[in-house]
Amino acid sequence: MRGRTQASVVALIGSWFPLISPAAVALVTLRRGTVDGLAVLLWGVLPALVAFAISDMGPLMPVVTIVGMVVTLLAALLLRSSGAWLQTLMGMVAVSALSALIMGQLIPDPVHGVTQALGEVLEQMQAQAPEGTVIQKPSEIFVIGLIAYVMAVSSFMSLLLARWWQALLYNPGGLQVELHQLRLKPVATLSCAAAILYCWSQGMDYQHWAGLFGFPLLVVGATIAHSVVKTRQMGGQWLILFYMVLVLASPIVLTLAVLDTWIDFRSRIEAKSGRPPSRDDRDSDD
């Protein structure tokens, strides 16, 4: 990383590509803190502001873009200060949910417009669906949950990219070690599980909220899979199989992550492979 100017240029130009701008903001924040991170953030949000000013688009997309970048910056600050992905993930979910709810109150017309447009699409799907198939129309809470989920996932992916860049520059292999040691503590696990069950019980309108609150568990499930594949020296096809399961049967991965809080699969597999669990793994149970 050569300096804030170069990072600002990347943030400005990177707005045309997924994840690049917020990742540049996160990288500077991780290395240099709030002031430099905010300076790069201003350049990163400039294209969204210009697009809103000179086009007929509503405020929803520019606001989601800007708020998503702010969420990434806050997550980077949390990771910088705590050094822990657990707190960062939980904070990212909370801030994304709160931000989406606030947006729903401050810009209700665009959210209502998106809800109507999505409802029209589903009406067309209903007309073409087999007889007896019922496709429920979404409500605004469905759209707000979708916004929150997209912000959380994109912020995590951007922060992950930034942390990977940082590891390449200053700590090769460090990101892999961090993620392989990631485990949720009982309070976080039970909180996520309770929120998921509640959302599932509320029907379609809350399905994206369930995905949002379950996201930390999915990340932990993915780190378990990667750690096991590395420890057992298995082929990459097993990771492909895992991500197929993640897409087709995510409750299995959620259950795996919940059980890992108490069973600690990685330490058991490392012990069977002749590798003692790392100090950080043992400390995570404290």
C-alpha angles and dihedrals in degrees: 000000000000099000150304093284093057090045090051090053090050091049091050097046094034091066086086091062130058117264097352100105097046090042090055090050091049094048093053091045092050092051104033109018138232104328097052091040091055091048091056090042091060090058091045094055094043095090091052091051093048092047090052092048098049101034137062094242118127123246097257101084096042090047092049089049093049096043091047089055091049090051089053091051092050091048090051090051090050092049091046093052099039102028086212126118091199094065090040094054094046092046091048091053092048095048093046091051093047093046093051092049091050091049089052089057098041099044104027098152096062091045089050089048092053090048091053093046092050090047090054091052091051090048089057090048090050091053091054096040122105116271112278094027113125120199111191118223114240124242128215090264087060091054093045089051090051090052091050092048094049091048093050095047095044091046091051093048091048092049090047090052091048092049089049090052089049091050092050090052102039112005115027111205092009096116093055091052092049094050096043088056094050114121131157119237120232096261092051093044094049091045092053093044093049092049091049093050091049092050092047089053091055096061134228097336090068100041094105090047087055089051090050095051091043094050095093089053091051090051091051090048090053092049090051091053094048092046093050093047090052096044094048092039091233125167126266091251088078091061089050088052091049094053090048088055089046091055098040102034111017094163087071090057091045090053091048091053092048092051091047090066089070104020100042098209095191096058091048093050092045090051091051089049092054095255116120115225113266121255090249090055091054093045092052089072093058 
